[in-house]
Each structure stands twice: as C-alpha cells, then as structure tokens.
Amino acid sequence: MRFLRRRARLQGGLRRDAGFVRVCEYGEIAPGQIRRVAGLPVLLCRHGDRLYAVGWVCTHASARLMRGRLVEDCLECPLHGARFALDGGEVRRGPARRGLPVHDVEIRAGVVYVARRPRRRGLLSGGRR
C-alpha cells in the first residue's frame, strides 16, 4: 500500500488526480508567461485569461520552447522561429512540419490542473490520424 501512495505523488509533492497533475494556483501565472510543468514534458502558457498546455520541445530541431515567446496566439521557437498554435498545437509557420502535443487544462477552485496524456496524439506521428 505504501508503494501505491508513493507512486501517486510526482516531483515537488504534486498529486495525480484522475489523470491530471496539479500545477499551481491560477493567480501565480501572469499573462504572457510560459511555465514548465513539473513531472511532465509540458509547458503551461497563459495568453490573456486562457491557459494552454503544449509539448515543451520543438518538433523541428528539438529546441526547448521554454525559452520561446508568445506571439499573438502562438508559441514561437527561439531557435528557428517556428510558430505553433496554442489551442491546437498545429504549425502556423515553419520550418517545423509537425505540430505539438496538446494537453487539456482544468481550473478547479482556483487551482490549475494539466492532463498527463496529450489530447491529440495524431500530431506526433507526422500529422496522420
């Protein structure tokens, strides 16, 4: 039983909740901020009042998107300038050809949760579904 309780915890004391990981309080993320989700290969981005969770590595040259920036409704890669839509992960501007995985985000009682599994797996396999 102790083993199962230990597995239910992630780095930093974050708990799994029905396939979701607790990230932070909603007020801790400022508009335009990009934050890495502990224990997952995911970035949490705030554009206006909305939160988006996308993969953290560019599909073109494996650059870390944590150092990128939010441009309009896209996440821009710091290496070659590829842009990915925040809401669906698709490529808006090359040189990337494959989109990013996208994870669901929920806000419950002011706390932000991100799904452990991506919503759109088809984007990882060359865009085929």
Sine and cosine of phi, psi and omega as CSV:
sin_phi,cos_phi,sin_psi,cos_psi,sin_omega,cos_omega
0.00,0.00,-0.63,0.77,0.02,-1.00
-0.88,0.48,-0.60,0.80,0.02,-1.00
-0.87,0.49,-0.70,0.72,-0.01,-1.00
-0.91,0.42,-0.62,0.79,0.02,-1.00
-0.92,0.40,-0.63,0.78,0.03,-1.00
-0.91,0.41,-0.63,0.78,0.00,-1.00
-0.93,0.37,-0.40,0.92,-0.01,-1.00
-0.96,0.29,-0.19,0.98,0.00,-1.00
-0.98,-0.19,0.56,-0.83,0.08,-1.00
-0.93,-0.37,-0.06,-1.00,0.03,-1.00
-0.83,0.55,0.58,-0.81,0.07,-1.00
0.95,0.31,0.28,0.96,0.04,-1.00
0.97,0.23,0.23,0.97,0.02,-1.00
-0.97,0.24,0.64,-0.77,-0.05,-1.00
-0.96,-0.28,0.53,-0.85,0.11,-0.99
-0.99,0.13,0.62,-0.79,-0.02,-1.00
-0.64,-0.77,0.99,-0.12,0.04,-1.00
0.78,0.62,0.72,0.69,0.03,-1.00
1.00,0.02,0.03,1.00,0.01,-1.00
-0.90,-0.43,0.46,-0.89,0.03,-1.00
-0.91,-0.42,0.74,-0.67,0.06,-1.00
-0.96,0.28,0.78,-0.63,-0.07,-1.00
-0.97,-0.26,-0.85,0.53,-0.06,-1.00
-0.15,-0.99,-0.03,-1.00,0.14,-0.99
-0.98,0.20,0.53,-0.84,-0.02,-1.00
-0.86,0.52,-0.65,0.76,-0.04,-1.00
-0.93,0.37,-0.21,0.98,0.00,-1.00
-0.98,0.20,-0.21,0.98,-0.04,-1.00
-0.94,-0.34,0.87,-0.48,0.00,-1.00
-0.99,0.11,0.45,-0.89,0.09,-1.00
-0.83,0.55,0.72,-0.70,-0.03,-1.00
1.00,0.05,-0.04,1.00,-0.04,-1.00
-1.00,0.08,0.55,-0.84,0.08,-1.00
-0.86,-0.51,0.77,-0.64,-0.06,-1.00
-0.71,-0.71,0.67,-0.75,0.06,-1.00
-0.98,0.21,0.65,-0.76,0.05,-1.00
-1.00,-0.04,0.88,-0.48,-0.02,-1.00
-0.88,0.47,0.74,-0.67,0.06,-1.00
1.00,0.08,-0.07,1.00,0.01,-1.00
-0.72,-0.70,0.50,-0.87,0.08,-1.00
-0.99,0.13,0.85,0.53,-0.17,-0.99
-0.70,-0.71,0.57,-0.82,0.15,-0.99
-0.94,-0.34,0.63,-0.78,0.11,-0.99
-0.96,-0.26,0.83,-0.56,-0.05,-1.00
-0.85,-0.52,0.67,-0.75,0.08,-1.00
-0.93,-0.37,0.87,-0.49,0.05,-1.00
-0.88,-0.47,0.95,-0.32,-0.10,-0.99
0.92,0.39,-0.81,-0.58,0.03,-1.00
-0.99,-0.11,-0.08,1.00,-0.07,-1.00
-0.99,-0.12,0.53,-0.85,0.05,-1.00
-0.93,-0.38,0.63,-0.78,0.01,-1.00
-0.74,-0.67,0.57,-0.82,0.05,-1.00
-0.83,-0.55,0.86,-0.51,-0.03,-1.00
-0.73,-0.69,0.26,-0.97,0.06,-1.00
-0.86,0.51,0.46,-0.89,-0.14,-0.99
-0.99,-0.16,0.04,1.00,-0.01,-1.00
-0.83,-0.56,0.75,-0.66,0.03,-1.00
-0.90,0.44,0.68,-0.73,-0.02,-1.00
-0.98,0.18,-0.11,0.99,0.01,-1.00
-1.00,0.04,-0.85,0.53,-0.08,-1.00
-0.76,-0.65,0.35,0.94,0.06,-1.00
0.86,0.51,0.48,0.88,0.07,-1.00
-0.96,0.29,0.52,-0.85,0.05,-1.00
-0.98,0.18,0.86,-0.50,-0.07,-1.00
-0.97,0.23,-0.12,0.99,0.06,-1.00
-0.85,0.53,-0.52,0.85,0.00,-1.00
-1.00,0.01,0.05,1.00,0.03,-1.00
-0.97,0.22,-0.21,-0.98,0.02,-1.00
-0.60,-0.80,0.36,-0.93,0.04,-1.00
-1.00,0.01,0.83,-0.56,0.02,-1.00
-0.82,-0.58,0.90,-0.43,-0.10,-1.00
0.82,0.57,-0.88,-0.48,0.02,-1.00
-0.94,-0.33,0.53,0.85,-0.05,-1.00
-0.78,-0.63,0.37,-0.93,0.16,-0.99
-0.97,-0.23,0.84,-0.55,-0.07,-1.00
-0.98,-0.20,0.75,-0.66,0.03,-1.00
-0.94,0.34,0.70,-0.71,-0.02,-1.00
-0.96,0.27,-0.28,0.96,-0.10,-1.00
-1.00,0.08,-0.85,0.52,-0.06,-1.00
-0.86,-0.52,0.06,1.00,0.09,-1.00
0.99,0.14,0.24,0.97,0.08,-1.00
-0.88,0.47,0.58,-0.82,0.01,-1.00
-0.86,-0.51,0.69,-0.72,-0.02,-1.00
-0.85,-0.52,0.72,-0.69,0.03,-1.00
-0.91,0.42,0.71,-0.70,0.00,-1.00
-0.94,0.35,-0.60,0.80,-0.09,-1.00
-0.98,0.18,-0.46,0.89,-0.04,-1.00
-0.78,-0.63,-0.17,0.99,0.03,-1.00
0.99,0.15,-0.09,1.00,-0.06,-1.00
-0.94,0.33,0.39,-0.92,-0.01,-1.00
-0.96,0.27,0.80,-0.60,0.07,-1.00
-0.98,-0.22,-0.43,0.90,0.04,-1.00
-0.47,-0.88,0.70,-0.72,-0.03,-1.00
-0.95,0.32,0.03,-1.00,0.37,0.93
-1.00,0.05,-0.07,1.00,0.01,-1.00
-0.90,0.43,0.55,-0.84,0.02,-1.00
-0.92,-0.39,-0.39,0.92,0.01,-1.00
-0.94,-0.35,0.60,-0.80,0.00,-1.00
-0.98,0.19,0.02,-1.00,0.01,-1.00
-1.00,-0.09,0.48,-0.88,0.15,-0.99
-0.93,0.37,0.56,-0.83,-0.03,-1.00
-0.86,-0.51,0.70,-0.71,0.00,-1.00
-0.91,-0.40,0.54,-0.84,0.05,-1.00
-0.95,0.32,0.55,-0.84,0.05,-1.00
-0.84,-0.54,0.72,-0.69,0.07,-1.00
-0.80,-0.59,0.57,-0.82,0.09,-1.00
-0.87,-0.49,0.89,-0.46,-0.01,-1.00
-0.83,-0.55,0.87,-0.50,0.02,-1.00
0.79,0.61,0.64,0.76,0.04,-1.00
0.99,0.16,0.09,1.00,0.00,-1.00
-0.94,-0.35,0.70,-0.72,-0.05,-1.00
-1.00,-0.04,0.75,-0.66,0.06,-1.00
-0.83,-0.56,0.61,-0.79,0.03,-1.00
-0.83,-0.55,0.68,-0.73,0.02,-1.00
-0.92,0.40,0.64,-0.77,0.02,-1.00
-0.94,0.35,-0.56,0.83,-0.05,-1.00
-0.97,-0.26,0.57,-0.82,0.02,-1.00
-0.93,0.37,0.49,-0.87,0.01,-1.00
-0.97,0.23,-0.59,0.80,-0.11,-0.99
-0.85,-0.53,1.00,0.00,-0.01,-1.00
-0.96,0.28,-0.40,0.91,-0.04,-1.00
-0.86,0.51,-0.44,0.90,-0.02,-1.00
-0.95,0.32,-0.33,0.94,-0.02,-1.00
-0.99,0.14,-0.32,0.95,-0.07,-1.00
-0.95,-0.31,0.77,0.64,0.06,-1.00
0.96,0.28,0.31,0.95,0.04,-1.00
0.99,0.10,-0.03,1.00,0.03,-1.00
-0.99,0.13,0.54,-0.84,0.03,-1.00
-0.91,-0.42,0.00,0.00,0.00,0.00
